[in-house]
């Protein structure tokens, strides 16, 4: 029997309780947007996939786990909390699986998708934020691929995870990057990447 999903407002409340960082909150919203888009693409449940993306890093701020322990710190601590709240096991398995060091295999398509979009959304965000407009509408797969080659740029983002994530999911990397960009564009306001307003009297930039 499939476990019931928690309502999204409850997930948001939990996220806000444990995460104060605005950038980390927006990261989780970007991953949620990407997960929902892929769920629709694959004919899966967008609510289930979206909640998985929304909550996957909620414990990171309190338990960042720089030691990469599989049993303490992120994401193990968060999964313990979510389990106490009655979250479905397939979501918990996907959250554990997005950390390479957890020892939990990514067997479901949902788990593979979470891993595939997680680091990539960070790279797309970083690419948008160095634009004068700070707009995701001015980012495309070509510009992200160019930034991927610059090892000094967004060095916290694992290029290996981006590449292997697309391979695991069985999608072309450039197509995957553009798919995630498009998903993030649809939530540009919520994730803070809609762009800065043009200076008074200046023409607005063309939409992407």
HELIX and SHEET records of a PDB file:
HELIX    1   1 UNK A    8  UNK A   18  1                                  11    
HELIX    2   2 UNK A   22  UNK A   42  1                                  21    
HELIX    3   3 UNK A   46  UNK A   55  1                                  10    
HELIX    4   4 UNK A   76  UNK A   84  1                                   9    
HELIX    5   5 UNK A   89  UNK A   97  1                                   9    
HELIX    6   6 UNK A  100  UNK A  102  5                                   3    
HELIX    7   7 UNK A  109  UNK A  129  1                                  21    
HELIX    8   8 UNK A  136  UNK A  138  5                                   3    
HELIX    9   9 UNK A  141  UNK A  148  1                                   8    
HELIX   10  10 UNK A  159  UNK A  169  1                                  11    
HELIX   11  11 UNK A  173  UNK A  186  1                                  14    
END                                                                             
